Amino acid sequence: MRIALLTYSTRPRGGVVHTLNLAEALARAGAEVTVWTLGRGGDSAFFRPVDPSVHVEVVPFEAHASETVGKRIIRSIETLRAAFRRDHYDTVHAQDCISANAVGGCIRTIHHLDQFTTPELAACHDRAITEPHARICVSAAVAEEVRARWGFEPTVIPNGVEYERFAAAAGTGVSQSAQRAAWRERFGPYVLAVGGIEPRKGSLDLLEAFAVYTRDAPEQQLVIAGGDTLFDYREYRTAFDVRASELGIAPVVLGTVEHTELPALVAAASVLPFLSTKEGFGLAAMEALAAGTPVVARDLPVLREVFTDAVEFASTPETMAAAMAAAVTPDTGRRARGQLLAAEFSWDAAASAHLKFYASATSDTTAWKRRAGSIAASRVG
């Protein structure tokens, strides 16, 4: 089976991490896999090496400094659409709104649902759900949202997790211990948030919770990793910086962390607060559990579904602070539950489920071609 997986970036966002791991697992299962993406800012390769069994197509995409987010997304769609060669593949699987709009009728993984106020972005978001001929969600909670809003019945295939990579970082070997020690020597004891500073990650709530938590744990440092995004969150970042100053917090903002260094950074953290307001699965939190790091999660239905009793849940800055304090208290039972849970989510199992889904997902090809032709004509018009 010749499979095209499409994503919108070469950088380490959750959907991109998902795409690469799924591609490699599909290739291990015997599929012929190509990953298509846009190379933003001069990128010619992904943030990490990709197994040679997976072919990679990076489509150049030049940045325009004066461009609005809406125009950048529309141009992203057009650029990927112009380069993509559909006839080379038996299965076309888009992982996000941009790639789903670029290729039209396809299989789409809906990781989570966004809400846009800009009409052009709202229309792109809607088309990326209505135009695909088959849909996958990584959790039942997101599938239920899709069912309630559009009437579709997505198939649920959970994420995999690089369990061995993150569990190894928590090992007792000399190398693993030294790598963790290096992060702790750099920051002292620290609370680690992964995903950058943006509204969906609940970054302002994180500040408020951290301020309360550190009244009794002043030795803790707030460290924030990751955060590359297409969207313009400068106003939110300004509000974050102002509030951090008011609270007397000086967070360390690392930006993108090298792929090889991330597991030790996670494993050395005192706790990982995962306070997103919207999620599809919670991959960064599951990686933390694999590394033996306690997690405090926002009390969302999707996170209750995925993490059950392996994390502390909270819904306000005060309860988040209390949950962080509880989470850092050594609890071998909770740590074992977290690692057992994370070990359940295998990328090879995810790939097997995808291959079964690809084989069973049927559509009226003739009808789709007529529909795709009318869609293309309307866009030209």
C-alpha positions in Angstrom: 0.0 0.0 0.0 1.3 3.4 -1.0 0.4 6.0 1.7 0.8 9.7 1.8 0.8 11.4 5.2 0.5 15.1 5.1 1.4 17.7 7.8 1.8 21.4 7.8 5.3 21.9 9.4 8.7 20.4 10.0 8.8 21.6 13.6 7.9 19.7 16.8 4.2 20.3 17.3 2.1 17.4 18.5 0.5 16.7 15.1 3.9 16.6 13.5 5.3 14.3 16.1 2.3 12.1 15.5 2.8 12.1 11.8 6.4 11.1 11.9 6.0 8.3 14.4 3.0 6.9 12.6 4.8 7.0 9.3 7.8 5.1 10.6 5.5 2.5 12.3 3.5 2.1 9.0 6.8 1.5 7.2 7.8 -1.1 9.7 4.5 -2.8 8.9 5.4 -3.0 5.3 3.7 0.0 3.8 5.3 2.4 1.3 5.0 5.8 3.1 5.7 9.3 2.0 5.4 12.3 4.4 4.6 15.6 2.8 5.1 18.9 4.6 5.8 22.6 4.1 9.3 23.8 4.8 8.8 27.1 6.6 11.6 29.6 7.2 14.0 27.7 4.9 13.5 24.3 6.6 14.5 21.5 4.3 14.1 18.6 6.8 12.1 17.7 9.9 13.2 18.6 13.4 14.6 15.1 13.9 16.0 12.4 11.6 13.3 10.3 9.9 13.9 6.6 9.3 15.2 6.1 5.8 12.3 3.7 5.1 10.0 6.7 5.0 10.3 9.1 2.0 10.0 12.8 2.8 8.8 15.6 0.6 9.4 19.1 1.9 7.7 21.8 -0.1 9.5 25.2 0.2 7.4 27.9 1.8 8.8 31.4 2.0 7.8 33.6 4.9 6.2 37.0 4.2 6.7 39.3 7.2 3.7 41.5 6.6 1.3 38.7 5.9 -1.7 38.1 8.2 -2.2 34.7 9.7 -5.3 34.1 7.5 -3.4 34.9 4.3 -0.5 32.8 5.4 -2.7 29.8 6.0 -4.5 30.2 2.6 -1.1 30.5 0.9 0.1 27.4 2.8 -2.9 25.5 1.4 -2.3 26.7 -2.1 1.4 25.9 -2.0 0.9 22.4 -0.7 -1.9 21.7 -3.2 0.2 22.8 -6.1 3.1 20.5 -5.2 1.2 17.4 -4.0 0.9 14.4 -6.5 -2.2 12.5 -5.5 -2.0 9.9 -8.3 1.1 8.4 -6.7 -0.8 7.0 -3.7 -3.4 4.5 -2.7 -4.2 6.3 0.5 -4.0 10.0 1.2 -4.1 10.9 4.9 -4.1 14.5 6.2 -3.2 15.3 9.8 -4.4 18.9 10.1 -6.6 21.6 8.6 -4.0 23.0 6.1 -3.1 19.6 4.5 -6.8 18.5 4.5 -7.8 21.7 2.6 -4.8 21.2 0.3 -5.8 17.7 -0.9 -9.6 17.8 -0.5 -11.2 14.3 -0.3 -8.9 12.2 1.9 -8.7 10.5 5.3 -8.3 13.1 8.0 -7.2 12.8 11.6 -8.9 15.3 13.7 -6.7 15.8 16.7 -8.8 18.5 18.3 -11.3 21.2 17.3 -10.5 24.9 17.1 -12.8 27.9 17.1 -11.9 30.7 14.7 -13.5 34.1 14.5 -11.8 35.0 11.2 -14.3 33.9 8.4 -11.6 32.5 6.1 -10.1 30.4 8.9 -13.4 29.2 10.1 -14.3 28.1 6.6 -11.0 26.2 6.3 -11.6 24.5 9.6 -15.1 23.4 8.5 -13.9 22.2 5.1 -11.2 20.1 6.7 -13.9 18.2 8.5 -16.6 18.0 5.9 -14.6 17.3 2.7 -12.6 14.2 3.8 -14.3 10.9 2.9 -13.2 9.3 6.2 -12.2 10.6 9.7 -10.1 9.4 12.6 -9.9 10.9 16.1 -7.3 10.2 18.7 -9.8 10.1 21.5 -13.5 9.3 22.0 -14.2 12.8 23.5 -13.1 14.5 20.3 -15.0 12.0 18.2 -18.1 12.9 20.2 -17.6 16.6 19.5 -17.4 15.9 15.8 -20.5 13.7 16.0 -22.4 16.4 17.9 -21.4 19.3 15.6 -21.4 17.7 12.2 -23.1 14.3 12.5 -20.1 12.3 11.3 -18.9 9.1 13.1 -15.1 9.2 13.3 -13.1 6.1 14.1 -11.1 6.4 17.3 -7.4 5.3 17.1 -5.4 6.6 20.0 -1.9 8.0 19.7 1.1 6.0 20.2 3.9 7.1 22.6 7.7 6.7 22.3 7.6 4.8 25.6 11.1 3.3 25.5 12.7 6.6 24.6 11.2 8.5 27.6 11.3 5.6 30.0 15.0 5.2 29.3 15.6 8.8 30.3 14.5 7.9 33.8 16.9 5.0 34.0 19.6 4.6 36.7 22.5 4.3 34.3 25.4 6.7 34.5 24.6 8.4 31.3 20.9 8.9 32.1 21.6 10.1 35.6 24.2 12.6 34.3 21.8 14.0 31.7 19.1 14.6 34.3 21.6 16.1 36.7 22.8 18.5 34.0 19.3 20.0 33.7 18.8 20.2 37.4 22.2 21.9 37.8 21.2 24.4 35.2 17.8 25.3 36.7 17.6 23.8 40.2 14.4 21.9 40.9 11.9 22.9 38.2 8.3 22.7 37.0 8.2 22.0 33.2 5.5 23.0 30.8 5.7 21.8 27.2 4.1 23.5 24.3 5.0 27.2 24.5 3.1 30.2 25.6 -0.3 30.5 24.0 -4.0 30.6 24.9 -4.8 26.9 24.2 -2.0 25.8 26.5 -3.5 27.7 29.4 -0.2 29.7 30.0 -1.8 32.5 32.1 -3.4 29.9 34.4 0.0 28.2 34.7 1.5 31.5 35.9 -1.2 31.9 38.5 -1.0 28.3 39.7 2.8 28.4 39.8 2.7 31.6 41.9 0.4 29.9 44.5 2.4 26.7 44.5 5.8 28.4 45.0 4.6 30.2 48.2 5.5 26.9 49.9 8.1 25.7 47.3 10.1 28.9 46.5 13.1 26.8 45.3 11.1 25.7 42.2 11.9 27.3 38.8 9.3 27.5 36.0 10.7 26.2 32.7 8.7 26.3 29.4 9.8 24.3 26.3 8.5 24.2 22.8 6.0 26.6 21.2 6.6 27.0 17.4 3.2 27.9 15.9 1.7 29.5 12.8 -0.5 31.8 14.8 0.3 35.3 16.1 0.2 35.2 19.9 2.3 38.3 20.5 -0.5 40.1 22.5 -1.0 37.0 24.7 2.8 36.7 25.2 2.8 40.4 26.3 0.0 39.7 28.7 2.0 36.7 30.0 5.2 38.7 30.5 3.3 41.5 32.3 1.6 39.1 34.6 4.8 37.1 35.3 6.5 40.4 36.3 3.6 41.3 38.6 3.8 37.9 40.3 7.6 38.1 40.6 8.1 35.0 38.3 11.0 34.8 35.9 10.2 31.8 33.7 12.9 30.2 31.6 11.6 30.0 28.1 13.7 27.5 26.2 11.8 27.4 22.9 12.4 24.3 20.8 14.5 21.7 22.6 16.7 19.3 20.7 15.0 16.0 20.1 17.8 14.1 21.7 17.7 16.3 24.9 13.9 16.4 25.5 13.5 13.1 27.3 16.0 13.9 30.0 14.5 17.4 30.4 11.1 15.8 31.0 12.5 13.1 33.3 14.4 15.6 35.5 11.3 17.8 36.1 9.6 17.9 39.5 6.2 17.9 37.8 4.7 18.6 34.4 1.5 20.8 34.5 -0.6 20.1 31.4 -3.2 22.9 31.6 -4.4 23.0 28.0 -8.0 24.3 27.4 -8.3 22.0 24.4 -6.6 18.7 23.6 -7.1 15.7 21.5 -5.0 13.2 23.5 -2.2 14.8 25.5 1.0 13.4 24.0 3.4 15.5 26.0 1.8 14.5 29.3 1.9 10.8 28.3 5.6 11.1 27.5 6.1 12.6 31.0 4.3 9.6 32.5 6.6 7.3 30.5 9.6 9.2 32.0 8.2 8.7 35.5 7.4 12.5 35.9 4.1 13.3 37.7 1.5 15.2 35.7 -1.1 17.8 36.7 -3.8 18.0 34.0 -6.7 20.4 33.5 -9.9 18.7 34.3 -11.2 18.1 30.8 -13.3 15.1 29.6 -10.7 14.1 27.0 -7.9 14.1 29.6 -10.1 12.1 32.1 -10.7 9.6 29.3 -7.0 9.2 28.4 -5.3 9.5 31.7 -7.8 8.0 34.1 -6.3 7.9 37.6 -2.6 8.3 36.5 -2.5 12.1 36.9 -3.8 14.8 39.3 -6.7 16.8 37.8 -7.5 20.4 38.6 -9.7 23.2 37.1 -8.6 26.5 38.8 -5.2 28.0 39.6 -5.7 27.3 43.3 -6.5 23.7 42.7 -3.8 23.4 40.1 -1.3 24.6 42.7 -2.6 22.2 45.3 -2.3 19.4 42.7 1.3 20.3 41.9 2.1 20.2 45.6 0.5 16.8 45.9 2.1 15.5 42.7 5.7 16.1 43.8 5.2 14.1 46.9 6.8 10.7 46.1 4.1 8.1 45.2 5.5 4.9 43.7 2.0 3.6 43.1 1.0 6.6 41.0 4.3 6.5 39.1 3.9 2.9 38.3 0.3 3.5 37.1 1.5 6.3 34.9 4.3 4.2 33.3 2.0 1.2 32.8 -0.6 3.5 31.1 2.0 5.0 28.8 3.3 1.6 27.9 -0.1 0.7 26.6 0.1 3.2 23.7 2.3 1.7 21.0 2.9 3.3 17.7 3.1 -0.2 16.1 -0.4 -0.9 17.5 -1.6 2.5 16.1 -0.1 1.7 12.7 -1.8 -1.7 12.7 -5.2 0.0 13.4 -4.6 2.5 10.7 -3.8 -0.1 8.1 -7.1 -1.9 9.0 -8.9 1.4 8.7 -7.3 2.3 5.4 -8.4 -1.1 4.0 -12.0 -0.7 5.3 -12.5 3.0 4.5 -14.6 3.0 1.4 -15.8 5.8 -0.8 -17.5 6.2 -4.1 -14.5 7.2 -6.1 -16.4 8.4 -9.1 -18.7 10.5 -7.0 -15.7 11.9 -5.1 -14.0 12.9 -8.4 -17.1 14.7 -9.5 -17.3 16.5 -6.2 -13.6 17.3 -6.2 -14.0 18.8 -9.6 -16.9 21.0 -8.6 -15.0 22.1 -5.5 -11.9 23.0 -7.6 -14.2 24.9 -10.1 -15.9 26.9 -7.4 -12.5 27.9 -5.9 -11.2 29.1 -9.3 -14.4 31.0 -9.8 
